[in-house]
Amino acid sequence: MKILHILDHSIPAHSGYTFRTLSILREQRRQGLRTAHLTGPKQPGAPTAGVEHVDGLNFYRTESRYRGFRPGPLGQWSVVEDIYDRLVEVIPREQPDVLHAHSPALNGLAAVRAGKKFGIPVVYEIRAFWEDAAVDHGTASEDGLRYRLTRALETRVVRQADHVTTICEGLRKNICGRGIDTDRVTVIPNAVDPERFPRLGGRDEALERELGLEGCETIGFIGSFYAYEGVPLLLDAVERLAPQHPRLRLVLVGGGPQADDVAQQVSARGLDAQVRMLGRVPHGDVQRYYSLIDVLAYPRLSKRITERVTPLKPLEAMAQGQLVVASDVGGHQELIDDRKTGYLFRAGDADALAQTLHKALVNKSHANQIKDLARVFVQTERSWPRSVARYHDVYARALARHQARQPASPSARAT
């Protein structure tokens, strides 16, 4: 079976979106599926409609018909038209059995239209509701016109697709709440490859010396600096923990829209000696930084996006035998069993975060038990081989529904 994946963007760009995609493609190929790949006009650094070879994979790139950004509905619809036109070129060449469109809805709209033209079933995968992300980024308001329009487009795609996948139960419940039959929605959860994130054997002593962390207790955040991640709450917790943990250090790795604001807060609070803000690091070096951290903290705030969507970074930490403290938003509760595979604290509460971090730091024997159970959970429930295996049934269901929806031939109607 051959699957044509339709994506917003892909490697070599680095994001949670591209890393999930790459893991899916690699594992699908290991499991015997053939894959082809097409990205829309928003792909960074790919202005022409050629084919780019990256990491052993070929990606059909899509050229925008417009030079420069066009805001509003016209600009968004032009993206759909660009992707559709590219699909019309690529589908006859690749001859896929299934079109697998990934968020956002613009990809799904183009895929549904192309699927009808060529008689190919469509699977649509929702990784997040982009209208919720737009609210957090400040480009839309909750229940404003843009929010409602994006939601309406998403609903239109899920109703027209032959099958829908999503990454967690929070999103599945919301999709089904829009009138979609539950048997048409399958959860393909975020996962990790345990071989790529092996259990850590000890601290990277050279990096530890370089960062001045010898003899320190360390709390860390490795991820993207978005407002909903709640990184300033970690600064609050560090201030509260300082009297009990004078050698405590906070290690922040990553970048994003809120990074400058966090850096300013570190200086304004006089925490420069306690915080190591390291920015983005090469992806291949991330495990060196993981090795220096005693407790990984994920203080996500309670927002629509965090209540519905499961993150990937806590799974990476758990796979490596790391101790995780996370807020009790819905996305985290799908990953962490409190005091069994990690610690949960009340979202948005700096005192609760500080108290939970203190328990995690001082209760070493319990921490070791949690680390072991967390790693077993990832290996048995959240590995890519296990998650990707679910796509076989998804594609079979999409093909069956697509065939059932086709009008009967004259001879069949006559009988």
Buried (B, 14 or more C-beta within 10 A) or exposed (E): BEBBBBBBBBBBBEBBBBBBBBBBBBBBBEEEBEBBBBBBBBBEEBEEBEEBEBEEBEBBBBBBEEEEEBEEEEEBEBBBBBBBBBBBEBBEEBEBBBBBBBBBBBBBBBBBBBBEEBEBBBBBBBBBBBBBBBBBEEEBEEEEEBBEBBBEBBBBBBBBBBBBBBBBBBBBBBBBEEEBEEEBBBBBBBBBBBEEBEEBEEBBEEBBEEBEBEEBBBBBBBBBBBBBBBBBBBBBBBBBBBEEBEEBBBBBBBBBEBBEEBBEBBEEBEBEEBBBBBEEBEEEEBBBBBBBBBBBBBBBBBBBBBBBBBBBBBBBBBBBBBBBBBBBBBBBBBBBEBBEBBBBBBBBBBEBBBBBBBBBBEEEEBBEEBBEBBBEBBBEEBBBEBBBBEBBEBBEBBBEBBEEEEEEEEEEEEE
